[in-house]
Amino acid sequence: MAPSLWAAHRSITCNQCQSDWKVDADVSISASCICPYCGSSRDTFEISKLLIPNVVQSRPVTDLRIGQLVVIKKNGRQHVKRLVGLPGDEVTLDGLRLLINGERVEDRLTQVPSTVPLPYFVVDQDSKRQQTHWEPLLERSHWNRSAQRQWIANVGLGESGVSDPIGDEVDRNDDWLCYSHRSVHDFDQPSPILDDYPGNLDLQRKLFPVDRLSLKGVAESSDPIKLIIGLWSKQGNRAAEIQIDGKTPFRIDFATAEPNEGLPVTPQRPIAIRIKGADVRLSGLQVDRLVEYRLRPADDQAIYPQTIPAKFVFVLGDNVPVSVDSRDYGLVSIETLMGVIDR
């Protein structure tokens, strides 16, 4: 069940941007394929030999919990799917998005522990980009990118009396460092982050905007400071405040951030960072997106809403665009489940 578990597969590295990703062994890597991170042509790809599948073990079904991976049998073959709906749950739609009891499926799943957690997809790795997708919001800013592809800001302590190196022309509260997304499918034009699946390299389909984002990296400061990170979402923007003291790895995502509408974020500029304090050095900035579950345009919407009856469950595959699951064959009888995977 790629991208959480892989059958026989290959690894691809783009020699232009040094990004790497996996594809199923039977995916056709044609001459028209492009790197999902920088848009470079197939000629830049380095493709590995066949890699062995992930090895997992299943156990008998003794209990069922949201987020578990279960083994089902369809058309004489075993398949692994993620359990997202239990008896009594109501499955509804918000446009094409799937909701369970009025909550987006991925939001529900992030609230429960799972032995095989939801996958995140890499959107941007700043350390691999010669031409960064990050830029200061202000024309006159404290933020500068070093030759080592680190972002450095030295804004002075302000309230402590240390002078600001640029002066009063820059309001520190407005001095945001912002990630601006660009689409490799549209000549590098500004774009919302879309639900591209690098493992489906040969699939042509409509892409949809996503808004369950995360940012990770390493912050380093000579004095205790606070890092403010804002995330855009269609359901309302969110922000988190992180205490930095010395060298501090961090990761912020939608689920752990708090609602905050006073942020300079938009669908095309979905992440922003600023600091409270003296100085900071940011390295290894990486933007990720969570898997998001939705119907495909050709799926039957008429069967929703539906309430899951006793002795049945609703299952989905994590490779949302191509998975064959309850969107296709409907509810699955609990009695037919062959096992649960504890990885």
QUIPELIN-V667331 format. One record per residue. RES is the residue in one small letter. SS is DSSP state (a for helix, b for strand, c for the rest). Layout:
RES&SS + RES&SS
//
This chain:
m&c + a&c + p&c + s&c + l&c + w&c + a&c + a&c + h&b + r&b + s&b + i&b + t&b + c&b + n&c + q&c + c&c + q&c + s&c + d&b + w&b + k&b + v&b + d&b + a&c + d&c + v&c + s&c + i&c + s&c + a&c + s&c + c&c + i&b + c&c + p&c + y&c + c&c + g&c + s&c + s&b + r&a + d&a + t&a + f&b + e&b + i&b + s&c + k&c + l&c + l&b + i&c + p&c + n&c + v&c + v&c + q&c + s&b + r&b + p&c + v&c + t&c + d&c + l&c + r&c + i&c + g&c + q&c + l&b + v&b + v&b + i&b + k&b + k&b + n&c + g&c + r&b + q&b + h&b + v&b + k&b + r&b + l&b + v&b + g&b + l&c + p&c + g&c + d&c + e&b + v&b + t&b + l&b + d&b + g&c + l&c + r&b + l&b + l&b + i&b + n&c + g&c + e&b + r&b + v&a + e&a + d&a + r&a + l&a + t&a + q&c + v&c + p&c + s&c + t&c + v&c + p&c + l&c + p&c + y&b + f&b + v&b + v&b + d&b + q&b + d&a + s&a + k&a + r&c + q&c + q&c + t&c + h&c + w&b + e&b + p&b + l&c + l&c + e&c + r&c + s&c + h&c + w&c + n&b + r&b + s&c + a&c + q&c + r&c + q&c + w&b + i&b + a&b + n&b + v&c + g&c + l&c + g&a + e&a + s&a + g&c + v&c + s&c + d&c + p&c + i&c + g&c + d&c + e&c + v&c + d&c + r&a + n&a + d&a + d&c + w&c + l&b + c&b + y&b + s&c + h&c + r&b + s&b + v&c + h&c + d&c + f&c + d&c + q&b + p&b + s&c + p&c + i&c + l&b + d&c + d&c + y&c + p&c + g&c + n&c + l&c + d&c + l&c + q&c + r&c + k&c + l&c + f&c + p&b + v&c + d&c + r&c + l&b + s&b + l&b + k&b + g&b + v&b + a&b + e&b + s&b + s&b + d&b + p&b + i&b + k&b + l&b + i&b + i&b + g&b + l&b + w&c + s&c + k&c + q&c + g&c + n&c + r&b + a&b + a&b + e&b + i&b + q&b + i&b + d&b + g&b + k&b + t&b + p&b + f&b + r&b + i&b + d&b + f&c + a&c + t&c + a&c + e&b + p&b + n&c + e&c + g&c + l&c + p&c + v&c + t&c + p&c + q&c + r&c + p&c + i&b + a&b + i&b + r&b + i&b + k&b + g&c + a&c + d&b + v&b + r&b + l&b + s&b + g&b + l&b + q&b + v&b + d&b + r&b + l&b + v&c + e&c + y&c + r&b + l&c + r&c + p&c + a&c + d&c + d&c + q&c + a&c + i&c + y&c + p&c + q&b + t&b + i&c + p&c + a&c + k&c + f&b + v&b + f&b + v&b + l&b + g&c + d&c + n&c + v&c + p&c + v&c + s&c + v&c + d&c + s&a + r&a + d&a + y&a + g&c + l&c + v&b + s&b + i&a + e&a + t&a + l&c + m&c + g&b + v&b + i&b + d&c + r&c
//
